[in-house]
Amino acid sequence: MYEAIDGAIEIRYRDRVMRWTEGATATVAPATSPVPAAATTPAHAVRNRPRVLVDHPWRRVVDEFHRDQQLAADRRAWRAVNP
């Protein structure tokens, strides 16, 4: 962000001038009781985090990783006992 001596403002990103508009000044809202978010959001708009299915390919990769980690630990333990 660059400000000239006369007060002109220029916003640059990677040496390119960006367009911008000046926002309204903030005003203080009158004191009211807060409304819970659940009361303002319709039930169909609430989205839960999607779950990965049991047979999804990502799970296979994670399971293979854990299996390989366990095999490596077993090999290290076997080598420690049988030099």
PDB file as gemmi writes it, atoms N, CA and C in Angstrom:
CRYST1    1.000    1.000    1.000  90.00  90.00  90.00 P 1                      
ATOM      1  N   MET A   1       0.850  -1.149   0.000  1.00  0.00           N  
ATOM      2  CA  MET A   1       0.000   0.000   0.000  1.00  0.00           C  
ATOM      3  C   MET A   1       0.904   1.223   0.000  1.00  0.00           C  
ATOM      4  N   TYR A   2       0.643   2.135  -0.894  1.00  0.00           N  
ATOM      5  CA  TYR A   2       1.432   3.347  -1.015  1.00  0.00           C  
ATOM      6  C   TYR A   2       0.526   4.553  -0.825  1.00  0.00           C  
ATOM      7  N   GLU A   3       1.021   5.550  -0.095  1.00  0.00           N  
ATOM      8  CA  GLU A   3       0.268   6.778   0.094  1.00  0.00           C  
ATOM      9  C   GLU A   3       1.141   7.939  -0.345  1.00  0.00           C  
ATOM     10  N   ALA A   4       0.613   8.744  -1.264  1.00  0.00           N  
ATOM     11  CA  ALA A   4       1.349   9.903  -1.776  1.00  0.00           C  
ATOM     12  C   ALA A   4       1.262  11.046  -0.764  1.00  0.00           C  
ATOM     13  N   ILE A   5       2.070  12.073  -0.987  1.00  0.00           N  
ATOM     14  CA  ILE A   5       2.088  13.231  -0.090  1.00  0.00           C  
ATOM     15  C   ILE A   5       0.726  13.918  -0.062  1.00  0.00           C  
ATOM     16  N   ASP A   6       0.021  13.949  -1.209  1.00  0.00           N  
ATOM     17  CA  ASP A   6      -1.286  14.612  -1.267  1.00  0.00           C  
ATOM     18  C   ASP A   6      -2.409  13.749  -0.688  1.00  0.00           C  
ATOM     19  N   GLY A   7      -2.107  12.533  -0.219  1.00  0.00           N  
ATOM     20  CA  GLY A   7      -3.096  11.672   0.412  1.00  0.00           C  
ATOM     21  C   GLY A   7      -3.681  10.614  -0.501  1.00  0.00           C  
ATOM     22  N   ALA A   8      -3.287  10.595  -1.776  1.00  0.00           N  
ATOM     23  CA  ALA A   8      -3.787   9.574  -2.698  1.00  0.00           C  
ATOM     24  C   ALA A   8      -3.205   8.218  -2.305  1.00  0.00           C  
ATOM     25  N   ILE A   9      -4.043   7.193  -2.339  1.00  0.00           N  
ATOM     26  CA  ILE A   9      -3.622   5.856  -1.934  1.00  0.00           C  
ATOM     27  C   ILE A   9      -3.582   4.962  -3.162  1.00  0.00           C  
ATOM     28  N   GLU A  10      -2.537   4.146  -3.226  1.00  0.00           N  
ATOM     29  CA  GLU A  10      -2.373   3.197  -4.317  1.00  0.00           C  
ATOM     30  C   GLU A  10      -2.050   1.848  -3.692  1.00  0.00           C  
ATOM     31  N   ILE A  11      -2.797   0.834  -4.082  1.00  0.00           N  
ATOM     32  CA  ILE A  11      -2.563  -0.512  -3.562  1.00  0.00           C  
ATOM     33  C   ILE A  11      -1.935  -1.324  -4.681  1.00  0.00           C  
ATOM     34  N   ARG A  12      -0.793  -1.951  -4.383  1.00  0.00           N  
ATOM     35  CA  ARG A  12      -0.070  -2.757  -5.370  1.00  0.00           C  
ATOM     36  C   ARG A  12       0.120  -4.164  -4.843  1.00  0.00           C  
ATOM     37  N   TYR A  13       0.035  -5.110  -5.758  1.00  0.00           N  
ATOM     38  CA  TYR A  13       0.312  -6.500  -5.464  1.00  0.00           C  
ATOM     39  C   TYR A  13       1.170  -7.040  -6.592  1.00  0.00           C  
ATOM     40  N   ARG A  14       2.367  -7.480  -6.252  1.00  0.00           N  
ATOM     41  CA  ARG A  14       3.333  -7.967  -7.239  1.00  0.00           C  
ATOM     42  C   ARG A  14       3.540  -6.950  -8.348  1.00  0.00           C  
ATOM     43  N   ASP A  15       3.772  -5.736  -7.951  1.00  0.00           N  
ATOM     44  CA  ASP A  15       4.056  -4.612  -8.852  1.00  0.00           C  
ATOM     45  C   ASP A  15       2.918  -4.303  -9.825  1.00  0.00           C  
ATOM     46  N   ARG A  16       1.692  -4.643  -9.464  1.00  0.00           N  
ATOM     47  CA  ARG A  16       0.537  -4.294 -10.281  1.00  0.00           C  
ATOM     48  C   ARG A  16      -0.432  -3.502  -9.411  1.00  0.00           C  
ATOM     49  N   VAL A  17      -0.971  -2.436  -9.984  1.00  0.00           N  
ATOM     50  CA  VAL A  17      -1.913  -1.597  -9.261  1.00  0.00           C  
ATOM     51  C   VAL A  17      -3.256  -2.322  -9.184  1.00  0.00           C  
ATOM     52  N   MET A  18      -3.820  -2.406  -7.981  1.00  0.00           N  
ATOM     53  CA  MET A  18      -5.095  -3.077  -7.766  1.00  0.00           C  
ATOM     54  C   MET A  18      -6.213  -2.043  -7.655  1.00  0.00           C  
ATOM     55  N   ARG A  19      -7.388  -2.389  -8.186  1.00  0.00           N  
ATOM     56  CA  ARG A  19      -8.549  -1.520  -8.029  1.00  0.00           C  
ATOM     57  C   ARG A  19      -9.099  -1.709  -6.632  1.00  0.00           C  
ATOM     58  N   TRP A  20      -9.633  -0.626  -6.074  1.00  0.00           N  
ATOM     59  CA  TRP A  20     -10.221  -0.708  -4.749  1.00  0.00           C  
ATOM     60  C   TRP A  20     -11.228   0.411  -4.581  1.00  0.00           C  
ATOM     61  N   THR A  21     -12.128   0.226  -3.659  1.00  0.00           N  
ATOM     62  CA  THR A  21     -13.079   1.270  -3.319  1.00  0.00           C  
ATOM     63  C   THR A  21     -13.024   1.480  -1.823  1.00  0.00           C  
ATOM     64  N   GLU A  22     -13.233   2.698  -1.425  1.00  0.00           N  
ATOM     65  CA  GLU A  22     -13.173   3.021  -0.015  1.00  0.00           C  
ATOM     66  C   GLU A  22     -14.485   2.605   0.633  1.00  0.00           C  
ATOM     67  N   GLY A  23     -14.390   1.898   1.748  1.00  0.00           N  
ATOM     68  CA  GLY A  23     -15.579   1.416   2.436  1.00  0.00           C  
ATOM     69  C   GLY A  23     -16.166   2.479   3.338  1.00  0.00           C  
ATOM     70  N   ALA A  24     -17.374   2.234   3.763  1.00  0.00           N  
ATOM     71  CA  ALA A  24     -18.035   3.153   4.692  1.00  0.00           C  
ATOM     72  C   ALA A  24     -17.385   3.034   6.060  1.00  0.00           C  
ATOM     73  N   THR A  25     -17.480   4.087   6.826  1.00  0.00           N  
ATOM     74  CA  THR A  25     -16.917   4.054   8.166  1.00  0.00           C  
ATOM     75  C   THR A  25     -17.769   3.157   9.041  1.00  0.00           C  
ATOM     76  N   ALA A  26     -17.152   2.547  10.004  1.00  0.00           N  
ATOM     77  CA  ALA A  26     -17.856   1.629  10.893  1.00  0.00           C  
ATOM     78  C   ALA A  26     -18.737   2.413  11.844  1.00  0.00           C  
ATOM     79  N   THR A  27     -19.919   1.903  12.076  1.00  0.00           N  
ATOM     80  CA  THR A  27     -20.827   2.525  13.024  1.00  0.00           C  
ATOM     81  C   THR A  27     -21.084   1.558  14.166  1.00  0.00           C  
ATOM     82  N   VAL A  28     -21.401   2.102  15.300  1.00  0.00           N  
ATOM     83  CA  VAL A  28     -21.659   1.269  16.467  1.00  0.00           C  
ATOM     84  C   VAL A  28     -23.134   0.871  16.442  1.00  0.00           C  
ATOM     85  N   ALA A  29     -23.394  -0.423  16.496  1.00  0.00           N  
ATOM     86  CA  ALA A  29     -24.754  -0.925  16.491  1.00  0.00           C  
ATOM     87  C   ALA A  29     -25.352  -0.758  17.874  1.00  0.00           C  
ATOM     88  N   PRO A  30     -26.660  -0.536  17.949  1.00  0.00           N  
ATOM     89  CA  PRO A  30     -27.280  -0.420  19.268  1.00  0.00           C  
ATOM     90  C   PRO A  30     -27.175  -1.740  20.026  1.00  0.00           C  
ATOM     91  N   ALA A  31     -27.110  -1.635  21.331  1.00  0.00           N  
ATOM     92  CA  ALA A  31     -26.962  -2.819  22.169  1.00  0.00           C  
ATOM     93  C   ALA A  31     -28.250  -3.629  22.146  1.00  0.00           C  
ATOM     94  N   THR A  32     -28.168  -4.852  21.637  1.00  0.00           N  
ATOM     95  CA  THR A  32     -29.306  -5.760  21.620  1.00  0.00           C  
ATOM     96  C   THR A  32     -28.819  -7.112  22.087  1.00  0.00           C  
ATOM     97  N   SER A  33     -29.733  -7.966  22.416  1.00  0.00           N  
ATOM     98  CA  SER A  33     -29.326  -9.304  22.833  1.00  0.00           C  
ATOM     99  C   SER A  33     -28.914 -10.087  21.597  1.00  0.00           C  
ATOM    100  N   PRO A  34     -27.818 -10.849  21.673  1.00  0.00           N  
ATOM    101  CA  PRO A  34     -27.367 -11.607  20.505  1.00  0.00           C  
ATOM    102  C   PRO A  34     -28.341 -12.729  20.172  1.00  0.00           C  
ATOM    103  N   VAL A  35     -28.527 -12.960  18.876  1.00  0.00           N  
ATOM    104  CA  VAL A  35     -29.410 -14.023  18.395  1.00  0.00           C  
ATOM    105  C   VAL A  35     -28.544 -15.238  18.126  1.00  0.00           C  
ATOM    106  N   PRO A  36     -28.902 -16.399  18.659  1.00  0.00           N  
ATOM    107  CA  PRO A  36     -28.091 -17.595  18.397  1.00  0.00           C  
ATOM    108  C   PRO A  36     -28.041 -17.903  16.903  1.00  0.00           C  
ATOM    109  N   ALA A  37     -26.899 -18.421  16.462  1.00  0.00           N  
ATOM    110  CA  ALA A  37     -26.706 -18.711  15.043  1.00  0.00           C  
ATOM    111  C   ALA A  37     -27.677 -19.775  14.553  1.00  0.00           C  
ATOM    112  N   ALA A  38     -28.022 -20.714  15.406  1.00  0.00           N  
ATOM    113  CA  ALA A  38     -28.924 -21.786  14.992  1.00  0.00           C  
ATOM    114  C   ALA A  38     -30.315 -21.238  14.662  1.00  0.00           C  
ATOM    115  N   ALA A  39     -30.699 -20.154  15.307  1.00  0.00           N  
ATOM    116  CA  ALA A  39     -32.025 -19.600  15.056  1.00  0.00           C  
ATOM    117  C   ALA A  39     -32.079 -18.872  13.715  1.00  0.00           C  
ATOM    118  N   THR A  40     -30.948 -18.379  13.225  1.00  0.00           N  
ATOM    119  CA  THR A  40     -30.934 -17.637  11.976  1.00  0.00           C  
ATOM    120  C   THR A  40     -30.602 -18.498  10.779  1.00  0.00           C  
ATOM    121  N   THR A  41     -29.989 -19.655  10.977  1.00  0.00           N  
ATOM    122  CA  THR A  41     -29.582 -20.513   9.872  1.00  0.00           C  
ATOM    123  C   THR A  41     -30.608 -21.620   9.672  1.00  0.00           C  
ATOM    124  N   PRO A  42     -31.163 -21.755   8.462  1.00  0.00           N  
ATOM    125  CA  PRO A  42     -32.108 -22.843   8.229  1.00  0.00           C  
ATOM    126  C   PRO A  42     -31.422 -24.201   8.359  1.00  0.00           C  
ATOM    127  N   ALA A  43     -32.188 -25.195   8.745  1.00  0.00           N  
ATOM    128  CA  ALA A  43     -31.626 -26.526   8.993  1.00  0.00           C  
ATOM    129  C   ALA A  43     -31.007 -27.124   7.731  1.00  0.00           C  
ATOM    130  N   HIS A  44     -31.596 -26.867   6.559  1.00  0.00           N  
ATOM    131  CA  HIS A  44     -31.052 -27.455   5.335  1.00  0.00           C  
ATOM    132  C   HIS A  44     -29.758 -26.774   4.901  1.00  0.00           C  
ATOM    133  N   ALA A  45     -29.441 -25.597   5.450  1.00  0.00           N  
ATOM    134  CA  ALA A  45     -28.227 -24.889   5.059  1.00  0.00           C  
ATOM    135  C   ALA A  45     -27.014 -25.336   5.868  1.00  0.00           C  
ATOM    136  N   VAL A  46     -27.238 -26.001   7.002  1.00  0.00           N  
ATOM    137  CA  VAL A  46     -26.127 -26.450   7.836  1.00  0.00           C  
ATOM    138  C   VAL A  46     -25.488 -27.651   7.165  1.00  0.00           C  
ATOM    139  N   ARG A  47     -24.190 -27.569   6.933  1.00  0.00           N  
ATOM    140  CA  ARG A  47     -23.492 -28.662   6.262  1.00  0.00           C  
ATOM    141  C   ARG A  47     -22.491 -29.288   7.213  1.00  0.00           C  
ATOM    142  N   ASN A  48     -22.576 -30.577   7.343  1.00  0.00           N  
ATOM    143  CA  ASN A  48     -21.594 -31.302   8.142  1.00  0.00           C  
ATOM    144  C   ASN A  48     -20.379 -31.583   7.286  1.00  0.00           C  
ATOM    145  N   ARG A  49     -19.286 -31.842   7.947  1.00  0.00           N  
ATOM    146  CA  ARG A  49     -18.054 -32.183   7.234  1.00  0.00           C  
ATOM    147  C   ARG A  49     -18.257 -33.521   6.527  1.00  0.00           C  
ATOM    148  N   PRO A  50     -17.938 -33.587   5.239  1.00  0.00           N  
ATOM    149  CA  PRO A  50     -18.139 -34.853   4.532  1.00  0.00           C  
ATOM    150  C   PRO A  50     -17.214 -35.943   5.082  1.00  0.00           C  
ATOM    151  N   ARG A  51     -17.736 -37.136   5.156  1.00  0.00           N  
ATOM    152  CA  ARG A  51     -16.952 -38.257   5.663  1.00  0.00           C  
ATOM    153  C   ARG A  51     -16.464 -39.100   4.497  1.00  0.00           C  
ATOM    154  N   VAL A  52     -15.259 -39.607   4.634  1.00  0.00           N  
ATOM    155  CA  VAL A  52     -14.695 -40.467   3.607  1.00  0.00           C  
ATOM    156  C   VAL A  52     -15.233 -41.872   3.836  1.00  0.00           C  
ATOM    157  N   LEU A  53     -15.769 -42.470   2.789  1.00  0.00           N  
ATOM    158  CA  LEU A  53     -16.346 -43.805   2.908  1.00  0.00           C  
ATOM    159  C   LEU A  53     -15.264 -44.832   3.218  1.00  0.00           C  
ATOM    160  N   VAL A  54     -15.702 -45.958   3.744  1.00  0.00           N  
ATOM    161  CA  VAL A  54     -14.772 -47.010   4.152  1.00  0.00           C  
ATOM    162  C   VAL A  54     -13.968 -47.534   2.969  1.00  0.00           C  
ATOM    163  N   ASP A  55     -14.579 -47.635   1.791  1.00  0.00           N  
ATOM    164  CA  ASP A  55     -13.888 -48.190   0.634  1.00  0.00           C  
ATOM    165  C   ASP A  55     -13.308 -47.112  -0.293  1.00  0.00           C  
ATOM    166  N   HIS A  56     -13.150 -45.902   0.208  1.00  0.00           N  
ATOM    167  CA  HIS A  56     -12.603 -44.825  -0.613  1.00  0.00           C  
ATOM    168  C   HIS A  56     -11.107 -45.059  -0.851  1.00  0.00           C  
ATOM    169  N   PRO A  57     -10.578 -44.724  -2.034  1.00  0.00           N  
ATOM    170  CA  PRO A  57      -9.148 -44.945  -2.310  1.00  0.00           C  
ATOM    171  C   PRO A  57      -8.214 -44.233  -1.340  1.00  0.00           C  
ATOM    172  N   TRP A  58      -8.625 -43.082  -0.813  1.00  0.00           N  
ATOM    173  CA  TRP A  58      -7.754 -42.396   0.146  1.00  0.00           C  
ATOM    174  C   TRP A  58      -7.532 -43.250   1.384  1.00  0.00           C  
ATOM    175  N   ARG A  59      -8.562 -43.933   1.818  1.00  0.00           N  
ATOM    176  CA  ARG A  59      -8.416 -44.784   2.988  1.00  0.00           C  
ATOM    177  C   ARG A  59      -7.415 -45.902   2.711  1.00  0.00           C  
ATOM    178  N   ARG A  60      -7.422 -46.432   1.506  1.00  0.00           N  
ATOM    179  CA  ARG A  60      -6.492 -47.494   1.161  1.00  0.00           C  
ATOM    180  C   ARG A  60      -5.060 -46.995   1.299  1.00  0.00           C  
ATOM    181  N   VAL A  61      -4.797 -45.786   0.844  1.00  0.00           N  
ATOM    182  CA  VAL A  61      -3.452 -45.226   0.937  1.00  0.00           C  
ATOM    183  C   VAL A  61      -3.045 -45.063   2.395  1.00  0.00           C  
ATOM    184  N   VAL A  62      -3.937 -44.566   3.218  1.00  0.00           N  
ATOM    185  CA  VAL A  62      -3.623 -44.383   4.636  1.00  0.00           C  
ATOM    186  C   VAL A  62      -3.418 -45.724   5.310  1.00  0.00           C  
ATOM    187  N   ASP A  63      -4.280 -46.684   5.011  1.00  0.00           N  
ATOM    188  CA  ASP A  63      -4.135 -48.017   5.605  1.00  0.00           C  
ATOM    189  C   ASP A  63      -2.815 -48.660   5.190  1.00  0.00           C  
ATOM    190  N   GLU A  64      -2.436 -48.503   3.908  1.00  0.00           N  
ATOM    191  CA  GLU A  64      -1.157 -49.050   3.456  1.00  0.00           C  
ATOM    192  C   GLU A  64       0.001 -48.369   4.168  1.00  0.00           C  
ATOM    193  N   PHE A  65      -0.100 -47.082   4.399  1.00  0.00           N  
ATOM    194  CA  PHE A  65       0.961 -46.358   5.109  1.00  0.00           C  
ATOM    195  C   PHE A  65       1.112 -46.902   6.522  1.00  0.00           C  
ATOM    196  N   HIS A  66      -0.005 -47.074   7.225  1.00  0.00           N  
ATOM    197  CA  HIS A  66       0.069 -47.588   8.592  1.00  0.00           C  
ATOM    198  C   HIS A  66       0.586 -49.025   8.622  1.00  0.00           C  
ATOM    199  N   ARG A  67       0.178 -49.828   7.638  1.00  0.00           N  
ATOM    200  CA  ARG A  67       0.669 -51.194   7.564  1.00  0.00           C  
ATOM    201  C   ARG A  67       2.175 -51.222   7.322  1.00  0.00           C  
ATOM    202  N   ASP A  68       2.659 -50.366   6.417  1.00  0.00           N  
ATOM    203  CA  ASP A  68       4.093 -50.301   6.145  1.00  0.00           C  
ATOM    204  C   ASP A  68       4.872 -49.824   7.365  1.00  0.00           C  
ATOM    205  N   GLN A  69       4.314 -48.869   8.108  1.00  0.00           N  
ATOM    206  CA  GLN A  69       4.975 -48.406   9.333  1.00  0.00           C  
ATOM    207  C   GLN A  69       5.080 -49.546  10.351  1.00  0.00           C  
ATOM    208  N   GLN A  70       4.010 -50.335  10.486  1.00  0.00           N  
ATOM    209  CA  GLN A  70       4.033 -51.448  11.425  1.00  0.00           C  
ATOM    210  C   GLN A  70       5.017 -52.520  10.987  1.00  0.00           C  
ATOM    211  N   LEU A  71       5.077 -52.810   9.678  1.00  0.00           N  
ATOM    212  CA  LEU A  71       6.036 -53.791   9.177  1.00  0.00           C  
ATOM    213  C   LEU A  71       7.470 -53.342   9.436  1.00  0.00           C  
ATOM    214  N   ALA A  72       7.750 -52.077   9.231  1.00  0.00           N  
ATOM    215  CA  ALA A  72       9.100 -51.558   9.485  1.00  0.00           C  
ATOM    216  C   ALA A  72       9.446 -51.670  10.968  1.00  0.00           C  
ATOM    217  N   ALA A  73       8.506 -51.383  11.836  1.00  0.00           N  
ATOM    218  CA  ALA A  73       8.758 -51.513  13.275  1.00  0.00           C  
ATOM    219  C   ALA A  73       8.993 -52.971  13.647  1.00  0.00           C  
ATOM    220  N   ASP A  74       8.220 -53.871  13.053  1.00  0.00           N  
ATOM    221  CA  ASP A  74       8.412 -55.305  13.323  1.00  0.00           C  
ATOM    222  C   ASP A  74       9.781 -55.778  12.844  1.00  0.00           C  
ATOM    223  N   ARG A  75      10.214 -55.306  11.682  1.00  0.00           N  
ATOM    224  CA  ARG A  75      11.540 -55.694  11.172  1.00  0.00           C  
ATOM    225  C   ARG A  75      12.653 -55.196  12.091  1.00  0.00           C  
ATOM    226  N   ARG A  76      12.521 -53.950  12.562  1.00  0.00           N  
ATOM    227  CA  ARG A  76      13.537 -53.418  13.481  1.00  0.00           C  
ATOM    228  C   ARG A  76      13.585 -54.237  14.768  1.00  0.00           C  
ATOM    229  N   ALA A  77      12.436 -54.609  15.283  1.00  0.00           N  
ATOM    230  CA  ALA A  77      12.392 -55.401  16.513  1.00  0.00           C  
ATOM    231  C   ALA A  77      12.991 -56.783  16.281  1.00  0.00           C  
ATOM    232  N   TRP A  78      12.694 -57.389  15.115  1.00  0.00           N  
ATOM    233  CA  TRP A  78      13.230 -58.715  14.816  1.00  0.00           C  
ATOM    234  C   TRP A  78      14.749 -58.666  14.690  1.00  0.00           C  
ATOM    235  N   ARG A  79      15.279 -57.600  14.003  1.00  0.00           N  
ATOM    236  CA  ARG A  79      16.733 -57.446  13.844  1.00  0.00           C  
ATOM    237  C   ARG A  79      17.410 -57.208  15.182  1.00  0.00           C  
ATOM    238  N   ALA A  80      16.739 -56.569  16.111  1.00  0.00           N  
ATOM    239  CA  ALA A  80      17.332 -56.319  17.425  1.00  0.00           C  
ATOM    240  C   ALA A  80      17.481 -57.629  18.205  1.00  0.00           C  
ATOM    241  N   VAL A  81      16.555 -58.561  18.004  1.00  0.00           N  
ATOM    242  CA  VAL A  81      16.602 -59.824  18.717  1.00  0.00           C  
ATOM    243  C   VAL A  81      17.478 -60.841  17.973  1.00  0.00           C  
ATOM    244  N   ASN A  82      17.457 -60.832  16.645  1.00  0.00           N  
ATOM    245  CA  ASN A  82      18.211 -61.794  15.827  1.00  0.00           C  
ATOM    246  C   ASN A  82      19.231 -61.054  14.979  1.00  0.00           C  
ATOM    247  N   PRO A  83      20.425 -60.846  15.512  1.00  0.00           N  
ATOM    248  CA  PRO A  83      21.424 -60.074  14.733  1.00  0.00           C  
ATOM    249  C   PRO A  83      21.937 -60.750  13.519  1.00  0.00           C  
TER     250      PRO A  83                                                      
END                                                                             
